[in-house]
Amino acid sequence: MERSFLQRIEAFLNESAMPPSVFGRAAVRDPRLISDLRSGREPGRDIICRVEHFMNKWRADRHIGDVAPSGDRRTRAFRRLGTEFKA
């Protein structure tokens, strides 16, 4: 049985340790995307394609070592390896 769009996003959020607002902003420039989807918003085909592309690209980048899950935005949720913030 195929998982719903929201279930796939929830699984990605758990996998990446990315907060919902950061995910929405990075994927489709909408920080309220996840909360709206949880409230019953029906996404259009364009939103679905952009979100799926973002998740697939993030996973591919992680697979080759470009991205590391590292918490929320305050700790650079999807910081590029080798370009870490130095305080």
C-alpha positions as CSV (number, residue, x, y, z in Angstrom):
1,M,0.0,0.0,0.0
2,E,1.4,3.4,-1.0
3,R,1.9,6.0,1.7
4,S,0.2,9.3,1.4
5,F,2.1,12.5,0.5
6,L,2.0,13.7,4.1
7,Q,3.2,10.4,5.4
8,R,6.2,10.5,3.1
9,I,7.0,14.0,4.3
10,E,6.7,13.0,7.9
11,A,9.1,10.1,7.3
12,F,11.5,12.5,5.6
13,L,11.3,15.0,8.6
14,N,12.2,12.1,11.0
15,E,15.0,11.0,8.7
16,S,16.5,14.4,8.2
17,A,15.9,15.9,11.7
18,M,14.6,19.0,9.9
19,P,11.9,21.1,11.5
20,P,8.7,21.4,9.5
21,S,9.0,25.2,8.9
22,V,12.6,24.8,7.6
23,F,11.5,22.0,5.3
24,G,8.6,24.0,3.9
25,R,10.7,27.1,3.4
26,A,13.5,25.1,1.7
27,A,11.2,23.0,-0.5
28,V,8.6,25.5,-1.7
29,R,9.3,28.8,0.1
30,D,6.3,28.2,2.4
31,P,7.1,27.8,6.1
32,R,3.5,26.9,6.9
33,L,3.3,24.1,4.3
34,I,3.5,21.2,6.8
35,S,1.0,22.7,9.3
36,D,-1.4,23.4,6.5
37,L,-1.1,19.9,5.1
38,R,-1.7,18.5,8.6
39,S,-4.8,20.7,8.8
40,G,-6.2,19.2,5.6
41,R,-4.7,21.4,2.8
42,E,-4.7,19.6,-0.6
43,P,-1.5,20.3,-2.5
44,G,-1.5,20.8,-6.2
45,R,0.6,18.8,-8.6
46,D,3.3,21.6,-8.7
47,I,3.8,21.5,-4.9
48,I,3.9,17.7,-4.9
49,C,6.6,17.7,-7.6
50,R,8.7,20.4,-5.9
51,V,8.5,18.7,-2.5
52,E,9.3,15.2,-4.0
53,H,12.2,16.7,-5.9
54,F,13.6,18.4,-2.8
55,M,13.4,15.2,-0.7
56,N,15.0,13.2,-3.5
57,K,17.8,15.7,-4.0
58,W,18.5,16.0,-0.3
59,R,18.7,12.2,0.0
60,A,21.1,12.0,-3.0
61,D,23.3,14.8,-1.6
62,R,23.3,13.0,1.7
63,H,24.2,9.7,0.0
64,I,27.3,11.2,-1.6
65,G,28.2,13.1,1.6
66,D,27.3,16.7,0.8
67,V,24.6,17.1,3.5
68,A,24.4,15.9,7.1
69,P,21.3,15.9,9.2
70,S,22.2,18.0,12.2
71,G,19.1,19.3,14.0
72,D,17.0,22.4,13.4
73,R,17.7,25.7,11.7
74,R,19.5,27.2,14.7
75,T,22.1,24.5,14.3
76,R,22.1,24.6,10.5
77,A,19.6,21.9,9.6
78,F,21.1,21.0,6.3
79,R,24.6,22.3,6.6
80,R,27.0,21.6,3.8
81,L,29.9,19.5,4.9
82,G,33.2,21.3,4.7
83,T,31.5,24.8,5.0
84,E,30.5,24.6,8.6
85,F,29.9,27.8,10.5
86,K,32.8,28.9,12.7
87,A,32.0,31.0,15.7
